[in-house]
């Protein structure tokens, strides 16, 4: 068997990302653990790009609230080895169908040095899933579903930098597996705690801004689907933006998940 993941998302600033992996599978270890196929995680707080964080923080005790919508088409699909990819010969299995997510974000900054934040994702899988025969006994449902996924808490600190020029900071985000109560077995929630540790750098010159996040993801409960391991990994992301005026800007992000 092979595993392929495809993700595409959009919002007012138009952000698109895609990843793919095709592998041959062993005869054992078909499935273990649970994980979230949703990779889109907007960063809480003002001044960020979208998923890429900025080291610049708001004034003391300045709160911020945000709502982001995301659509992912077949974010997790399984392709048997040799599966033809012509539109007329569909032999793939949709594990997670069309997925719509609403992310409610909140953050509070202190003295432009420290920020605490929270993100609460509400997911709606609009199309039910299909499974290959050797996974049919898993608890994965085959019908559409709605539920809250894992709540994510964040702590971010600015090391140095001001409104213009270079700014550097650190960020720690922790995802609590609260989604298991509503979305267990659907690959929309983690089976254990997940932490995201990031070093942040961004440069702003007039209307242009560039951001870089480099970090590490740690999972308390690694998962596996066929011979693809879902465990600790290094991450990186780059962003660029241009202010269009009237509180609007154009954003480009490239992420290594």
C-alpha positions in Angstrom: 0.0 0.0 0.0 1.0 3.6 -0.3 0.1 6.7 1.7 -0.5 10.1 0.1 -1.6 13.3 1.7 -2.9 16.3 -0.1 -3.8 19.6 1.5 -5.1 22.9 0.1 -6.4 25.7 2.1 -7.6 29.3 1.5 -8.7 32.4 3.2 -8.7 36.1 2.5 -4.9 36.3 1.9 -5.0 33.1 -0.2 -2.7 30.5 1.3 -2.1 27.1 -0.4 0.1 24.2 0.6 0.5 20.6 -0.5 2.5 17.6 0.6 2.8 14.1 -0.8 4.4 10.8 0.1 4.1 7.5 -1.7 5.7 4.4 -0.1 5.4 0.6 -0.2 4.0 -0.9 3.0 5.1 -3.8 5.1 2.8 -6.7 5.8 2.6 -5.8 9.5 2.1 -2.6 11.6 -0.8 -1.5 9.3 -2.1 1.0 11.8 -1.4 2.1 15.4 -2.3 5.2 17.4 -4.2 8.2 16.2 -3.1 11.6 14.8 -4.5 14.7 13.1 -4.3 15.0 9.3 -4.9 18.7 9.8 -1.6 20.6 9.4 -3.1 24.1 9.2 -2.6 25.8 12.6 -2.8 29.6 12.5 -0.8 31.4 15.2 -2.6 33.2 18.0 -2.0 36.9 18.4 -1.6 40.0 16.2 1.4 40.7 14.1 1.9 37.1 12.9 1.9 36.2 9.2 -0.7 33.3 9.3 0.8 30.0 10.5 4.3 31.6 10.7 4.9 33.4 13.9 6.4 36.9 14.3 8.5 37.9 17.3 6.8 41.3 17.6 4.2 41.6 20.3 1.4 44.1 21.1 1.3 46.7 23.9 0.9 45.6 27.5 -2.3 43.8 28.3 -3.5 44.2 24.6 -5.9 41.3 23.8 -6.6 39.9 20.4 -9.2 37.6 19.0 -9.3 35.9 15.6 -11.3 33.5 13.5 -9.8 31.6 10.6 -11.6 29.2 8.2 -9.8 26.5 6.4 -10.8 23.9 3.7 -8.7 20.8 3.0 -9.6 18.4 0.2 -8.9 14.8 1.0 -6.1 15.7 3.5 -5.4 11.9 4.1 -5.7 9.4 1.3 -4.3 5.9 0.7 -3.1 4.7 -2.7 -2.2 1.0 -3.3 1.2 0.6 -5.0 0.6 0.7 -8.8 -2.7 2.5 -8.4 -3.5 4.4 -11.6 -4.1 8.1 -11.1 -6.3 8.7 -14.1 -9.7 10.4 -13.3 -11.5 7.4 -14.9 -9.7 4.7 -12.8 -10.0 5.7 -9.1 -8.5 3.1 -6.8 -7.6 5.3 -3.9 -9.1 5.2 -0.4 -10.2 8.5 1.2 -9.4 8.2 4.9 -10.2 11.8 5.7 -12.7 13.4 3.3 -13.4 17.1 2.5 -12.5 18.9 5.8 -13.7 22.3 6.9 -12.1 23.9 10.1 -12.9 27.0 12.0 -10.1 28.1 14.3 -11.0 30.4 17.1 -7.9 32.2 18.5 -7.2 34.4 21.5 -4.1 36.0 22.9 -2.9 38.5 25.5 0.4 40.3 25.5 2.4 41.7 28.4 4.8 44.6 28.0 5.7 43.7 24.4 7.8 40.9 25.8 5.5 37.9 26.5 2.3 36.6 25.0 -0.1 33.8 26.1 -2.5 32.4 23.5 -5.1 29.7 22.9 -6.5 28.1 19.7 -9.7 26.0 19.6 -10.4 24.2 16.2 -13.9 23.1 15.3 -13.8 20.6 12.5 -16.5 19.4 10.0 -15.7 16.4 7.8 -18.1 16.9 5.0 -17.5 13.7 3.2 -17.4 10.3 4.9 -14.3 8.2 4.7 -13.6 4.9 3.0 -11.0 2.4 4.1 -9.1 -0.4 2.4 -10.2 -3.9 3.5 -7.3 -4.5 5.9 -8.2 -1.3 7.9 -12.0 -1.9 7.8 -11.9 -3.2 11.4 -10.5 0.0 12.7 -12.8 2.4 14.7 -12.8 4.9 11.8 -16.4 5.9 11.1 -17.7 6.1 7.5 -20.1 9.1 7.9 -19.6 12.9 8.1 -18.8 14.3 11.5 -18.5 17.5 13.5 -16.5 18.1 16.6 -13.9 20.1 18.5 -10.3 18.9 17.9 -7.3 19.4 20.2 -7.0 22.7 22.1 -3.6 24.4 21.7 -2.0 26.7 24.3 0.9 28.9 23.4 3.6 31.0 25.1 5.8 33.4 23.1 8.6 35.7 24.2 10.5 38.4 22.3 14.2 38.4 22.9 15.0 41.6 21.1 13.8 43.8 18.3 11.3 46.6 17.8 8.6 47.6 15.3 11.1 47.9 12.4 14.2 45.9 11.5 15.1 42.5 12.9 13.3 40.8 15.8 14.0 37.4 17.4 12.0 35.3 19.8 11.0 31.9 21.1 7.7 30.1 21.1 6.3 27.0 22.8 2.9 25.6 21.9 1.3 22.6 23.6 -1.7 20.6 22.1 -3.9 18.8 24.5 -5.7 15.7 23.2 -9.2 17.0 24.0 -10.4 16.0 20.5 -10.4 12.4 21.4 -13.8 12.8 23.2 -15.5 13.8 19.9 -13.2 12.7 17.0 -11.4 9.6 18.2 -10.4 7.2 15.3 -11.0 9.8 12.6 -7.4 11.0 12.2 -8.6 14.5 13.2 -7.2 14.5 16.8 -4.0 13.4 18.4 -3.9 10.4 20.8 -1.5 12.2 23.1 0.1 15.5 24.0 2.0 17.3 21.2 4.5 20.2 21.7 5.8 22.6 19.1 9.1 24.4 20.0 10.2 27.2 17.7 12.9 29.8 17.2 11.4 32.9 15.5 13.1 35.6 13.4 11.4 38.3 11.3 12.6 41.3 9.4 10.4 44.3 8.6 11.5 47.2 6.3 8.7 49.7 5.5 5.9 47.7 3.9 7.9 44.5 3.4 8.2 41.7 6.0 10.0 38.4 6.1 9.6 35.6 8.7 11.4 32.4 9.5 10.3 29.7 12.1 12.6 26.7 12.8 11.6 24.2 15.4 10.9 20.7 16.7 7.7 18.8 17.2 7.5 16.2 20.0 4.6 13.6 20.3 3.9 11.8 23.5 2.1 9.1 21.5 3.6 8.4 18.1 1.4 6.8 15.5 1.9 4.7 12.4 -0.1 4.1 9.2 1.4 1.3 7.2 5.2 2.1 7.1 4.7 5.9 7.6 5.7 6.9 11.1 4.0 9.9 12.7 6.4 11.0 15.4 8.9 13.6 16.5 10.2 15.8 13.6 12.0 19.0 12.7 9.9 21.8 11.1 10.6 25.0 9.2 8.6 27.7 7.6 9.2 30.9 5.7 6.8 33.8 5.1 6.9 37.1 3.2 4.2 39.8 3.2 3.6 43.2 1.7 1.3 45.8 3.2 -1.4 46.9 0.7 -2.8 49.7 3.0 -6.1 50.0 4.7 -5.2 47.1 7.1 -4.8 44.7 4.2 -1.6 42.8 3.2 -0.5 40.0 0.8 1.0 37.0 2.5 3.0 34.0 1.1 4.0 31.1 3.3 6.2 28.0 2.5 6.2 25.3 5.2 8.2 22.1 5.7 5.9 19.8 7.8 
